[in-house]
Amino acid sequence: MGVVVSLDGEREKKPSLEALTALAENDLKKVNQLILDNMQSPVALIPQLAGHIIAAGGKRMRPMMTLIAAHMCGYQGERHLGLSACVEFIHTATLLHDDVVDESDLRRGRPSANAVWDNKASVLVGDFLFSRSFELMTADGSLDVLRILSNASAVIAEGEVLQLITANDTETSETAYLEVVKAKTAKLFAAAAQIGAVVAERPSVEEEALETFGTNFGIAFQIIDDALDYSAKQATLGKAVGDDFREGKITLPVILAFRRGDDDERAFWRRTLEELDQTDEDLDKAFELLNKHDALKDAVERARHYGAIARDALGIFDDGPEKSALIEAIDFCIERAY
Amino acid sequence: MGVVVSLDGEREKKPSLEALTALAENDLKKVNQLILDNMQSPVALIPQLAGHIIAAGGKRMRPMMTLIAAHMCGYQGERHLGLSACVEFIHTATLLHDDVVDESDLRRGRPSANAVWDNKASVLVGDFLFSRSFELMTADGSLDVLRILSNASAVIAEGEVLQLITANDTETSETAYLEVVKAKTAKLFAAAAQIGAVVAERPSVEEEALETFGTNFGIAFQIIDDALDYSAKQATLGKAVGDDFREGKITLPVILAFRRGDDDERAFWRRTLEELDQTDEDLDKAFELLNKHDALKDAVERARHYGAIARDALGIFDDGPEKSALIEAIDFCIERAY
């Protein structure tokens, strides 16, 4: 009987990031210190502004990818720490520039840097962190890492420009949406995971496996992020529900509902998201249409598909705590939608 | 008699960039092609916007520094071409972000990219060019070059932030002004010249000499640029006279006039440059005060000092066409004030 209770307990346990963060905890402390040390500058505004966004925290998902991938590859040294900080600097620089481009006032529930200071400072401090990241990589000395992260940075910028020019276009296809997601989000996850194998000097098949894992993990992560913007669950995550709707962002749930809708419904999406002509009732109407067409549910199904690819990519690695933690992270990233 | 005429002709010949551009001409064609090739992207807005600012041209001073320095160091290969393109990409990225920060509508007499497109696109395409530059450097494979240019990029960003927080402050000291100029302008000239010695695998004493040359050339260049903003000569260069005055920029001529002025004059500078409370007559009044205190003349004298250091730094190199052309470029950069 005790066994049954235990199994029930197992079955009901929701996936979490606990295993991942526990494995990364010691490393993450050192990475956070490296981040603090390397964002210093005699120009005080730089550590102030960078500290504001970096302290806001987030889950440090990307640097954790590097740390855990390196351990899974049997790496015993310290280089993954500095490279993990590089990944976080690139991510932070893109967040600073994103908030300028999106004219966002909030970031993870706190005022964004561009709201506290201004767009100018955010642009320039982003440039500083980006440059500092390449200084750190150069000090590490791996041309492979430099190749992977400089390419990732260029692809991220391309993705952001693509997103900018396709913004507020309800005709955006699922393919075009995915292309943006792959570039602006998944590419850095892929690079972060891949360099774990690079520092461990593992064969290219393991590098590729981690790249595939990171790409598909990143896609699933972003799809769920976009679905959460229309979910009651979102309110608990420090982001207001409906932000994307108010900004007219064309995300997967909307793409599905638009394509499955009739002429009247499409006119609704065009008015609200293209013309940004919205009334107080429109967000509720959007929820209703998304629900009618199973758009959120099916967005999660799409994410599950990419999650499955990410999981299979890890198949070539021996079982162990790091691999289990990464797989649980995939499940968490999808199940957090509920 | 013919000899006298010839000497008179020599004496009257103003220094120009002709010798420098003639020496760099063949290389520059290849560099321009590399720039075009490497700013391509399936996202069409990227080459469009990058092409707009890169085609606007300018004198390609920074990439020429790399080309000519490499030749002066006896370099026979092709690597200096790609690295010269890297230098121009970094410069272009900073111009794009500068125009956003300065809210400029004009760049070299043409509408700036942020005026034709918008700030968002300028930020992101800047990020793309910056990333692409590091991709190119990584492909070149020299960690020394990567160290020099990633450090230069971080210092440039620091200088821009410093300029931002000291903007519109008439109490700005000449030292603080110089610190900004060294970081935001001179650092890239220094790095561009230095990597000429790096590709040629010359001893560190030559690297340092070229770095010193570039730093001091860059300082002289920027001081004259700032003086020209108050000079009739400026009208011929595609930039409106008095732009810096209208934006309240605190440049060396103003710093000198402010410190040499009486209370009434300081009140004038505070009203016009700090409070940006300007009437139609104020620019003429500014000219008058600058003239009264020899502020433009003495700014040029300061530039001459840095030019002399730049010239002496080249002393360790054998005489030859490249060295002469670089020295003439120093003279040109200062004499263009007249």
Interface residues (C-beta under 8 A of the other chain):
Chain A: S41 P42 V43 L45 I46 A93 T94 H97 V100 V101 N119 K120 A121 V123 L124 V125 D127 F128 F130 S131 R132 F134 E135 M137 T138 A139 G141 L143 L146 R147 S150 N151 S153 A154 I156 A157 E158 E160 V161 L162 L164 I165
Chain B: S41 P42 V43 L45 I46 A93 T94 H97 V100 V101 N119 K120 A121 V123 L124 V125 D127 F128 F130 S131 R132 F134 E135 M137 T138 A139 G141 L143 L146 R147 S150 N151 S153 A154 I156 A157 E158 E160 V161 L162 L164 I165
